[in-house]
Amino acid sequence: MTVENSADDADQIRDTLTQSGLQLNFSWINTAQELRKALRTSVWDIVLSNTNVPQLKADEILQLLMDYGHDVPLIVVSEQEDEEAAITLMEKGACDYVAKKNLKRLVPIVRRSLRAAENSRRINITQVALQKSEARFRAITTNLPGVVFQFLLTPDQNESFPYVSNASETLLGLSPHMLMSNATLFSRLILPEDKKNYERLLQISAEKLSTLNWEGRIQVKGDSDIKWISLRATPKMAADGGILWGGIMINITRNKLAEREIAHSREQLVELSSYLQKVKEHERARIAREIHDDIGGTLTAIKCELVPCMDLTPRHSDFYQKKATIIESLVDHVIDSTRRISMDLRPGILDFGIVAAVQWQAKEFSRRTNISCHVSCDEEEILLDADLSVAIFRLFQEILTNISKHAQATDVWVSLTEAEEKIAMEVQDNGCGISTQDMKKQDSYGIRGMHERCQQLKGSFRISSESGKGTKVSILIPIQEMQPTYTDESMDVPDLRSGYKADQLSLMTINNRRKQ
């Protein structure tokens, strides 16, 4: 586009440029209105302007180009050489100054201006793309759950952080500026026992250009808590021969604490399993001793009493009457022993429901320990799965055992309720209470066993206690979706329930015969 007084002057400029081989989309204007229209409707590569156009001066053209946001070079084509005017215009933003009597200079100036304009456009495009890329990068690093960084190790072993994201303030307690100013601040955060491993892995990564993977503990200045961080970075050779790592640091404290908690829980489960196995073996040994010593001894005595009765020696009837009385007494003893062993393995009262079983156990506990035990239940019966009834009954037995051993209580209150398809049991005593340290002791297998049993039943187990004000144990277990759990019936012992009922019938028959 050219700004000229006359069409002839404009044609002369166009012919000069065309003859040089330039392909033109040429337009001639000479008023400000025409220039505004041209700038609105088209994109121009160069503006050529005469300094003597009455209605449109070079100053106005430069201003209009700025107003419309066009970064277009302006070349002044003057009818006379005026060095001062040229300097003034070029200071204001003109690209160059050419006299009409020397139009041959116009062609190389135009070519150079076009190249410069193209380079300027490319630089602008690159800068815009770079700004967008940097904005995206900052948006990503800001939302990442960790610190994005670059770490440089120079050939003379100097360390620096060329870049650190803003998350360093939260994770490390150090601003990006502080880390970039003094890289040693990071290594000072690492605990001494983990620092050697960090330095060793950093050296291996530098020597082999392998990925740096390190997990360790840091302690932020002024913070009592210790943090676990995971650092992962990829190295590459820098231009000066150093090594540049780019990577990310993430807070993994929760993961590490969870891992430790899982490991601790596994250790506790192993200990509990071992303890339960020992209890099972001791119980088997006890039952075996009772069967051998009590029942077996009594049956042997019966046999000894029967042997004299089986020979052919004539004897008086009183002899046989005495033997029958002795044998009857021995049989009664066997029946009592069988019933006692059966009750220890599984109380027959459980066949009448959990409410009756709890009430019976409370009475037995009061009779055995002289501790008053009061049971409260809104329902006469709560229908439960057999496995769940046994589990709740064993939990109740274990709670009463702990009370008799440790609580020093005189009264116990038991509440058993059913609501919203869950069964809740609360046992409160007025004893000395239990401390948190006692509940967490390694050998607290009773509490640990009750807790694990409730977890297997998808329920909850909670103990609350105040020193001198007693202890309250709360158990809440869903009635639906019950899963089999370990109970005393899982031990390899015979099921004596049917035998126990048969013995009861036999005893009733003997008593009836006596009466007859």
C-alpha positions as CSV (number, residue, x, y, z in Angstrom):
1,M,0.0,0.0,0.0
2,T,1.3,3.4,-1.0
3,V,0.3,6.9,0.2
4,E,0.9,9.4,-2.6
5,N,-0.3,12.8,-3.9
6,S,-1.0,11.6,-7.4
7,A,-1.7,8.3,-9.3
8,D,1.3,8.9,-11.5
9,D,3.7,8.9,-8.6
10,A,2.0,5.8,-7.2
11,D,2.3,4.1,-10.6
12,Q,6.0,4.9,-10.8
13,I,6.7,3.3,-7.5
14,R,4.6,0.2,-8.5
15,D,6.5,-0.2,-11.8
16,T,9.8,0.0,-10.0
17,L,8.9,-2.7,-7.6
18,T,7.2,-4.9,-10.3
19,Q,10.3,-4.7,-12.6
20,S,12.4,-6.1,-9.7
21,G,10.3,-9.2,-9.7
22,L,8.2,-8.5,-6.6
23,Q,4.6,-9.7,-6.8
24,L,2.4,-7.0,-5.6
25,N,-1.1,-6.5,-4.3
26,F,-0.9,-2.7,-4.7
27,S,-3.2,0.0,-3.4
28,W,-3.0,3.8,-3.7
29,I,-4.6,6.1,-1.1
30,N,-4.1,9.7,-0.1
31,T,-6.6,10.3,2.8
32,A,-6.8,9.2,6.4
33,Q,-10.3,7.8,5.8
34,E,-9.1,5.6,3.0
35,L,-6.2,4.4,5.2
36,R,-8.5,3.5,8.0
37,K,-10.7,1.5,5.6
38,A,-7.7,-0.3,4.1
39,L,-6.4,-1.2,7.6
40,R,-9.8,-2.6,8.6
41,T,-10.4,-4.7,5.5
42,S,-7.0,-6.0,4.6
43,V,-3.6,-7.1,5.9
44,W,-0.6,-5.3,4.5
45,D,3.1,-6.2,4.4
46,I,4.5,-2.7,3.8
47,V,3.3,0.9,3.7
48,L,5.1,3.4,1.4
49,S,4.3,7.1,2.1
50,N,5.3,10.4,0.6
51,T,6.1,13.1,3.2
52,N,4.2,15.8,1.2
53,V,0.7,14.3,1.2
54,P,-1.4,17.2,2.5
55,Q,-4.2,15.2,4.0
56,L,-2.1,12.4,5.5
57,K,1.3,13.0,7.1
58,A,3.8,10.2,8.0
59,D,3.2,10.9,11.7
60,E,-0.5,10.2,11.3
61,I,0.2,7.0,9.4
62,L,2.4,5.7,12.2
63,Q,-0.3,6.6,14.8
64,L,-3.0,4.8,12.8
65,L,-0.9,1.7,12.4
66,M,-0.4,1.6,16.2
67,D,-4.1,2.3,16.8
68,Y,-5.1,-0.6,14.6
69,G,-2.5,-2.9,16.1
70,H,-0.6,-3.5,12.8
71,D,3.1,-4.3,13.1
72,V,3.7,-3.1,9.5
73,P,7.0,-1.4,8.4
74,L,6.6,2.2,7.1
75,I,9.0,3.3,4.4
76,V,9.1,7.0,3.7
77,V,9.5,7.9,0.0
78,S,10.4,11.6,-0.1
79,E,10.6,14.0,-3.1
80,Q,13.8,15.4,-1.7
81,E,16.7,14.3,0.5
82,D,16.3,15.6,4.1
83,E,18.6,13.9,6.6
84,E,17.1,15.6,9.6
85,A,13.6,14.7,8.6
86,A,14.7,11.1,7.9
87,I,16.2,10.8,11.4
88,T,13.1,12.3,13.0
89,L,10.7,10.0,11.3
90,M,12.9,6.9,11.9
91,E,13.0,7.8,15.6
92,K,9.2,7.9,15.6
93,G,9.0,4.4,14.1
94,A,9.6,4.6,10.4
95,C,11.5,1.7,8.9
96,D,13.6,3.6,6.4
97,Y,13.8,6.8,4.3
98,V,14.3,6.9,0.4
99,A,14.5,9.8,-2.0
100,K,12.4,9.5,-5.2
101,K,15.3,10.5,-7.3
102,N,17.0,7.3,-6.1
103,L,14.2,4.8,-6.3
104,K,16.6,1.9,-7.1
105,R,17.4,1.8,-3.4
106,L,13.7,1.2,-2.7
107,V,13.8,-2.4,-3.9
108,P,16.5,-3.8,-1.5
109,I,15.0,-1.8,1.3
110,V,11.5,-3.3,0.6
111,R,13.0,-6.8,0.4
112,R,14.9,-6.3,3.7
113,S,11.8,-4.9,5.4
114,L,9.8,-7.8,4.2
115,R,12.3,-10.3,5.6
116,A,12.5,-8.3,8.9
117,A,8.7,-8.2,9.1
118,E,8.5,-12.0,8.5
119,N,11.1,-12.7,11.1
120,S,9.3,-10.4,13.5
121,R,6.0,-12.3,12.9
122,R,7.7,-15.6,13.5
123,I,9.3,-14.3,16.7
124,N,5.9,-13.1,17.9
125,I,4.3,-16.4,17.1
126,T,7.0,-18.2,18.9
127,Q,6.7,-16.0,21.9
128,V,3.0,-16.4,22.0
129,A,3.4,-20.2,21.8
130,L,6.1,-20.1,24.4
131,Q,3.9,-18.1,26.7
132,K,1.0,-20.5,26.2
133,S,3.3,-23.4,26.9
134,E,4.7,-21.8,30.0
135,A,1.2,-21.1,31.2
136,R,0.1,-24.7,30.7
137,F,3.3,-25.9,32.4
138,R,2.7,-23.7,35.4
139,A,-1.0,-24.8,35.6
140,I,0.1,-28.4,35.5
141,T,2.9,-28.0,38.1
142,T,0.6,-26.0,40.4
143,N,-2.0,-28.8,40.5
144,L,0.4,-31.7,40.8
145,P,0.5,-33.3,44.2
146,G,4.2,-32.7,44.6
147,V,7.2,-30.5,43.8
148,V,8.4,-30.3,40.2
149,F,12.1,-29.4,40.0
150,Q,15.2,-29.3,38.0
151,F,18.5,-30.1,39.7
152,L,21.9,-29.4,38.2
153,L,25.2,-30.9,39.2
154,T,28.1,-29.0,37.5
155,P,31.4,-30.7,36.5
156,D,33.1,-29.2,39.6
157,Q,30.3,-30.8,41.8
158,N,28.4,-27.6,42.5
159,E,24.7,-28.2,43.1
160,S,21.8,-25.9,42.1
161,F,18.1,-25.9,41.4
162,P,17.4,-24.1,38.1
163,Y,13.6,-24.5,38.6
164,V,11.4,-25.4,41.6
165,S,7.6,-25.3,41.6
166,N,5.6,-23.4,44.2
167,A,4.6,-26.6,46.0
168,S,8.0,-26.6,47.7
169,E,6.6,-24.2,50.3
170,T,4.1,-26.8,51.4
171,L,6.2,-29.9,51.2
172,L,9.6,-28.7,52.2
173,G,8.9,-25.5,54.1
174,L,11.2,-23.6,51.6
175,S,10.1,-21.2,48.9
176,P,11.3,-21.8,45.3
177,H,13.5,-18.7,45.6
178,M,15.3,-20.0,48.7
179,L,16.0,-23.4,47.0
180,M,17.2,-21.8,43.8
181,S,19.4,-19.5,45.8
182,N,20.9,-22.3,48.0
183,A,20.5,-25.9,46.8
184,T,22.1,-27.3,50.0
185,L,19.0,-26.4,52.0
186,F,17.3,-29.5,50.6
187,S,19.9,-32.0,51.6
188,R,19.9,-30.4,55.1
189,L,16.3,-31.5,55.5
190,I,17.1,-35.2,55.0
191,L,17.5,-37.2,58.2
192,P,21.1,-38.4,58.8
193,E,20.3,-42.1,58.6
194,D,18.7,-41.6,55.1
195,K,21.2,-39.1,53.7
196,K,23.9,-41.6,52.8
197,N,21.5,-43.6,50.7
198,Y,20.3,-40.4,48.9
199,E,23.9,-39.4,48.1
200,R,24.8,-42.9,46.9
201,L,21.8,-43.1,44.6
202,L,22.5,-39.6,43.3
203,Q,26.1,-40.6,42.5
204,I,25.0,-43.8,40.7
205,S,22.4,-41.9,38.7
206,A,25.1,-39.3,37.7
207,E,27.6,-42.0,36.6
208,K,25.2,-44.2,34.6
209,L,22.6,-41.5,33.6
210,S,20.0,-43.8,35.1
211,T,16.7,-42.7,36.7
212,L,17.0,-41.5,40.3
213,N,14.5,-43.3,42.6
214,W,14.8,-42.5,46.3
215,E,12.5,-42.7,49.2
216,G,13.5,-41.1,52.5
217,R,12.5,-39.0,55.5
218,I,12.8,-35.3,55.9
219,Q,12.1,-32.9,58.8
220,V,11.1,-29.4,58.0
221,K,12.6,-26.8,60.3
222,G,10.2,-25.9,63.1
223,D,8.0,-29.0,62.4
224,S,8.0,-31.8,64.9
225,D,6.6,-34.3,62.4
226,I,8.8,-36.3,60.1
227,K,7.7,-36.6,56.4
228,W,8.4,-39.4,54.0
229,I,9.0,-38.3,50.4
230,S,9.5,-40.1,47.1
231,L,11.9,-38.5,44.7
232,R,12.0,-39.5,41.0
233,A,14.1,-37.7,38.5
234,T,15.6,-38.4,35.0
235,P,19.1,-37.1,34.2
236,K,20.6,-35.8,31.0
237,M,23.9,-34.2,30.0
238,A,23.9,-30.4,30.3
239,A,25.6,-28.1,27.7
240,D,28.5,-27.3,30.1
241,G,29.2,-31.0,30.8
242,G,27.2,-31.1,33.9
243,I,24.1,-33.3,34.6
244,L,20.6,-31.9,34.8
245,W,17.9,-33.9,36.5
246,G,14.2,-33.2,35.9
247,G,11.7,-34.8,38.3
248,I,9.1,-34.6,41.0
249,M,9.0,-35.0,44.8
250,I,5.8,-36.4,46.4
251,N,4.7,-36.7,50.0
252,I,4.2,-40.4,50.7
253,T,3.9,-40.2,54.5
254,R,0.4,-41.6,54.5
255,N,1.4,-44.5,52.4
256,K,4.4,-45.3,54.7
257,L,2.2,-45.0,57.8
258,A,-0.4,-47.3,56.2
259,E,2.3,-49.8,55.3
260,R,3.6,-49.8,58.9
261,E,0.1,-50.1,60.2
262,I,-0.5,-53.1,57.9
263,A,2.8,-54.7,58.9
264,H,2.0,-54.2,62.6
265,S,-1.5,-55.6,62.1
266,R,-0.1,-58.7,60.4
267,E,2.4,-59.2,63.3
268,Q,-0.5,-58.9,65.8
269,L,-2.6,-61.4,63.8
270,V,0.3,-63.8,63.7
271,E,0.7,-63.4,67.5
272,L,-3.0,-63.8,68.0
273,S,-3.2,-66.9,65.8
274,S,-0.3,-68.4,67.7
275,Y,-2.0,-67.6,71.0
276,L,-5.3,-69.1,69.8
277,Q,-3.5,-72.2,68.7
278,K,-1.9,-72.6,72.1
279,V,-5.3,-72.0,73.8
280,K,-6.9,-74.6,71.5
281,E,-4.1,-77.2,72.3
282,H,-4.4,-76.4,76.0
283,E,-8.2,-76.9,75.8
284,R,-7.8,-80.2,74.0
285,A,-5.3,-81.3,76.6
286,R,-7.7,-80.3,79.4
287,I,-10.7,-82.1,77.9
288,A,-8.6,-85.1,77.2
289,R,-7.4,-85.2,80.8
290,E,-11.0,-84.8,82.1
291,I,-12.3,-87.6,79.8
292,H,-9.4,-89.9,80.7
293,D,-9.1,-89.2,84.4
294,D,-12.8,-88.5,85.3
295,I,-15.0,-90.4,82.9
296,G,-12.3,-93.1,82.0
297,G,-11.5,-93.6,85.7
298,T,-15.2,-93.9,86.6
299,L,-15.9,-96.3,83.8
300,T,-13.0,-98.4,85.0
301,A,-14.4,-98.4,88.5
302,I,-17.8,-99.6,87.1
303,K,-16.1,-102.4,85.3
304,C,-14.3,-103.4,88.4
305,E,-17.6,-103.5,90.3
306,L,-19.2,-105.6,87.5
307,V,-16.5,-108.2,87.4
308,P,-17.4,-110.0,90.7
309,C,-21.0,-110.1,89.5
310,M,-20.1,-112.0,86.4
311,D,-18.5,-115.1,87.9
312,L,-20.5,-118.3,88.9
313,T,-19.8,-118.0,92.6
314,P,-23.1,-118.1,94.6
315,R,-23.6,-114.9,96.6
316,H,-26.3,-113.4,98.7
317,S,-28.7,-110.9,97.2
318,D,-27.4,-108.1,99.5
319,F,-24.1,-108.4,97.7
320,Y,-25.7,-107.6,94.3
321,Q,-27.8,-104.9,95.8
322,K,-24.7,-103.1,97.2
323,K,-22.9,-103.5,93.8
324,A,-25.9,-102.0,92.0
325,T,-26.0,-99.0,94.4
326,I,-22.3,-98.4,93.8
327,I,-22.6,-98.8,90.1
328,E,-25.6,-96.4,90.0
329,S,-23.6,-93.8,91.9
330,L,-20.7,-94.2,89.5
331,V,-23.0,-93.9,86.4
332,D,-24.5,-90.7,87.9
333,H,-21.0,-89.3,88.3
334,V,-20.2,-90.1,84.6
335,I,-23.4,-88.4,83.5
336,D,-22.6,-85.3,85.6
337,S,-19.0,-85.2,84.2
338,T,-20.3,-85.6,80.6
339,R,-22.8,-82.8,81.1
340,R,-20.1,-80.5,82.6
341,I,-17.7,-81.1,79.7
342,S,-20.5,-80.6,77.2
343,M,-21.5,-77.3,78.9
344,D,-17.9,-76.2,78.7
345,L,-17.7,-77.0,75.0
346,R,-21.0,-75.5,74.1
347,P,-23.7,-74.6,76.6
348,G,-26.9,-76.3,75.7
349,I,-28.7,-73.2,76.8
350,L,-27.7,-71.6,73.4
351,D,-30.4,-73.8,71.9
352,F,-32.9,-71.6,73.7
353,G,-31.6,-68.4,72.1
354,I,-29.0,-65.8,72.8
355,V,-31.1,-63.9,75.4
356,A,-31.5,-67.0,77.6
357,A,-27.8,-67.9,77.1
358,V,-26.7,-64.4,78.3
359,Q,-29.0,-64.5,81.2
360,W,-27.8,-68.0,82.2
361,Q,-24.1,-67.0,81.9
362,A,-24.7,-63.9,84.0
363,K,-26.2,-66.0,86.8
364,E,-23.3,-68.5,86.6
365,F,-20.9,-65.6,86.7
366,S,-22.6,-64.1,89.8
367,R,-22.6,-67.5,91.5
368,R,-19.0,-68.2,90.8
369,T,-17.5,-64.7,91.6
370,N,-20.1,-63.1,94.0
371,I,-20.2,-60.1,91.5
372,S,-23.8,-58.9,90.9
373,C,-24.6,-59.2,87.1
374,H,-27.8,-57.5,85.9
375,V,-29.1,-58.3,82.4
376,S,-31.5,-56.0,80.6
377,C,-33.1,-56.9,77.2
378,D,-36.2,-55.3,75.6
379,E,-37.0,-58.6,73.7
380,E,-37.8,-62.0,75.1
381,E,-35.9,-63.5,72.2
382,I,-33.6,-62.3,69.4
383,L,-33.5,-64.6,66.4
384,L,-29.9,-65.0,65.3
385,D,-27.8,-67.3,63.1
386,A,-26.3,-70.2,65.1
387,D,-22.7,-69.0,64.4
388,L,-23.5,-65.4,65.4
389,S,-25.1,-66.6,68.6
390,V,-22.0,-68.6,69.6
391,A,-19.8,-65.6,68.6
392,I,-21.7,-63.1,70.8
393,F,-21.9,-65.6,73.6
394,R,-18.1,-66.1,73.5
395,L,-17.6,-62.4,73.4
396,F,-19.7,-62.0,76.5
397,Q,-17.8,-64.8,78.3
398,E,-14.5,-63.1,77.5
399,I,-15.8,-59.7,78.8
400,L,-16.9,-61.3,82.0
401,T,-13.6,-63.2,82.4
402,N,-11.7,-59.9,82.0
403,I,-13.9,-58.3,84.6
404,S,-13.4,-61.1,87.1
405,K,-9.6,-60.9,86.6
406,H,-8.8,-57.2,86.4
407,A,-11.8,-54.9,87.1
408,Q,-12.2,-55.3,90.9
409,A,-15.9,-54.6,90.3
410,T,-18.9,-55.4,92.5
411,D,-21.6,-54.8,90.0
412,V,-22.0,-55.5,86.2
413,W,-24.8,-54.2,84.0
414,V,-25.5,-55.9,80.7
415,S,-27.7,-54.5,77.9
416,L,-28.7,-56.6,74.8
417,T,-30.8,-54.9,72.1
418,E,-31.8,-55.4,68.5
419,A,-32.4,-52.4,66.2
420,E,-32.1,-51.7,62.5
421,E,-31.0,-55.3,61.7
422,K,-28.1,-55.0,64.2
423,I,-27.5,-56.5,67.5
424,A,-25.9,-54.3,70.2
425,M,-24.5,-55.4,73.5
426,E,-23.1,-53.1,76.2
427,V,-21.4,-54.4,79.4
428,Q,-20.7,-51.8,82.1
429,D,-18.9,-52.4,85.4
430,N,-18.1,-50.2,88.4
431,G,-14.5,-51.4,88.7
432,C,-11.1,-49.6,88.6
433,G,-11.1,-49.0,84.8
434,I,-8.5,-49.8,82.2
435,S,-5.8,-47.5,80.8
436,T,-5.0,-47.0,77.2
437,Q,-1.5,-48.4,77.7
438,D,-3.0,-51.6,79.1
439,M,-5.3,-52.0,76.1
440,K,-2.3,-51.7,73.7
441,K,0.0,-54.1,75.5
442,Q,1.5,-56.9,73.5
443,D,-0.1,-59.6,75.6
444,S,-3.6,-58.2,75.6
445,Y,-4.8,-61.2,73.6
446,G,-8.3,-61.1,75.1
447,I,-9.1,-57.6,73.9
448,R,-7.3,-58.2,70.6
449,G,-9.2,-61.4,70.1
450,M,-12.6,-59.7,70.7
451,H,-11.7,-56.9,68.4
452,E,-10.7,-59.3,65.6
453,R,-13.8,-61.4,66.1
454,C,-16.0,-58.3,65.7
455,Q,-14.2,-57.3,62.6
456,Q,-14.7,-60.7,61.0
457,L,-18.4,-60.2,61.8
458,K,-18.3,-56.8,60.1
459,G,-19.1,-55.2,63.4
460,S,-17.5,-52.7,65.8
461,F,-15.8,-53.2,69.2
462,R,-15.2,-50.2,71.5
463,I,-13.9,-49.8,75.0
464,S,-14.4,-46.6,77.0
465,S,-13.0,-46.3,80.5
466,E,-12.2,-43.7,83.2
467,S,-9.9,-44.4,86.1
468,G,-12.0,-45.3,89.1
469,K,-15.3,-45.1,87.2
470,G,-15.4,-48.5,85.6
471,T,-15.3,-49.7,82.1
472,K,-17.8,-49.9,79.3
473,V,-17.6,-52.4,76.4
474,S,-19.8,-51.7,73.4
475,I,-20.3,-54.3,70.6
476,L,-22.4,-53.6,67.5
477,I,-22.8,-56.4,64.9
478,P,-25.0,-56.5,61.8
479,I,-27.4,-59.5,61.8
480,Q,-27.5,-59.8,58.0
481,E,-24.6,-60.9,55.7
482,M,-23.0,-62.9,58.6
483,Q,-19.8,-64.7,57.8
484,P,-18.5,-67.8,59.5
485,T,-15.9,-67.0,62.1
486,Y,-13.7,-68.9,64.4
487,T,-15.5,-70.2,67.5
488,D,-14.8,-72.8,70.1
489,E,-16.8,-75.2,68.0
490,S,-14.1,-74.9,65.3
491,M,-11.8,-77.0,67.5
492,D,-11.5,-80.7,66.6
493,V,-13.6,-82.0,69.5
494,P,-16.7,-84.2,69.3
495,D,-20.1,-82.7,69.3
496,L,-21.6,-83.7,72.7
497,R,-24.9,-81.9,72.3
498,S,-26.8,-85.0,71.1
499,G,-25.1,-87.2,73.7
500,Y,-25.9,-84.6,76.4
501,K,-29.6,-84.8,75.6
502,A,-29.5,-88.6,75.4
503,D,-27.9,-88.7,78.9
504,Q,-30.6,-86.4,80.2
505,L,-33.2,-88.9,78.9
506,S,-31.3,-91.8,80.3
507,L,-31.1,-90.1,83.7
508,M,-34.9,-89.5,83.7
509,T,-35.5,-93.2,82.9
510,I,-33.3,-94.4,85.8
511,N,-35.1,-92.0,88.2
512,N,-38.5,-93.2,87.1
513,R,-37.4,-96.8,87.6
514,R,-36.3,-95.9,91.1
515,K,-39.7,-94.5,92.0
516,Q,-41.4,-97.6,90.6
